[in-house]
Amino acid sequence: MNVVRQNLLTQAGYAPYCGAQDCSRDWPRARWDGAQFRCDCGWRSALPAAFVAEYRAKWGIWV
């Protein structure tokens, strides 16, 4: 498991930085949109469904 995914599952409130190669917002922390993390520049994470389910279960996030 990579560091970002480990942090997402072990640190409450953790959010990854924007993953866009050229972020127009200077790579802020992304926000959870209910299914993935996203940035105002348009970038959206592509976490696998199994990981998203594990993340939701860990933190009690039900949409």
C-alpha positions as CSV (number, residue, x, y, z in Angstrom):
1,M,0.0,0.0,0.0
2,N,1.4,3.4,-0.9
3,V,1.8,6.2,1.7
4,V,-1.2,8.2,0.6
5,R,-3.5,5.3,0.8
6,Q,-2.0,4.3,4.2
7,N,-2.5,7.9,5.4
8,L,-6.1,7.9,4.2
9,L,-6.9,4.8,6.3
10,T,-4.9,5.8,9.4
11,Q,-5.2,9.5,9.8
12,A,-8.6,11.0,10.4
13,G,-9.3,14.0,8.1
14,Y,-6.3,13.3,5.9
15,A,-6.6,14.5,2.3
16,P,-4.1,14.0,-0.5
17,Y,-2.7,16.9,-2.4
18,C,-4.0,17.6,-5.9
19,G,-2.5,15.1,-8.3
20,A,-2.6,17.1,-11.5
21,Q,0.6,17.6,-13.3
22,D,-0.1,21.3,-13.9
23,C,-2.5,22.4,-11.2
24,S,-3.8,25.9,-11.7
25,R,-4.5,26.1,-7.9
26,D,-0.9,25.4,-6.8
27,W,-1.6,21.8,-5.6
28,P,-3.9,22.3,-2.6
29,R,-5.2,19.4,-0.5
30,A,-8.0,17.7,-2.5
31,R,-11.6,17.5,-1.1
32,W,-13.7,14.3,-0.8
33,D,-16.7,14.6,-3.2
34,G,-18.5,11.5,-1.9
35,A,-16.7,9.1,-4.3
36,Q,-13.2,10.4,-5.0
37,F,-11.0,13.3,-4.0
38,R,-11.0,16.3,-6.3
39,C,-9.4,19.7,-6.8
40,D,-10.9,22.9,-8.1
41,C,-8.5,22.7,-11.1
42,G,-10.6,19.7,-12.4
43,W,-8.3,16.9,-11.2
44,R,-10.1,13.9,-9.6
45,S,-8.5,10.9,-8.1
46,A,-9.1,7.4,-9.5
47,L,-9.0,5.3,-6.4
48,P,-10.2,1.7,-7.0
49,A,-13.8,0.9,-5.9
50,A,-12.5,-1.7,-3.4
51,F,-10.3,1.0,-1.7
52,V,-13.1,3.5,-1.7
53,A,-15.3,1.0,0.0
54,E,-12.6,0.3,2.6
55,Y,-12.1,4.1,3.2
56,R,-15.8,4.6,3.6
57,A,-16.1,1.7,6.1
58,K,-13.1,2.9,8.1
59,W,-14.5,6.4,8.6
60,G,-18.2,5.7,8.5
61,I,-18.8,7.6,5.3
62,W,-22.1,6.6,3.8
63,V,-23.5,8.5,0.8
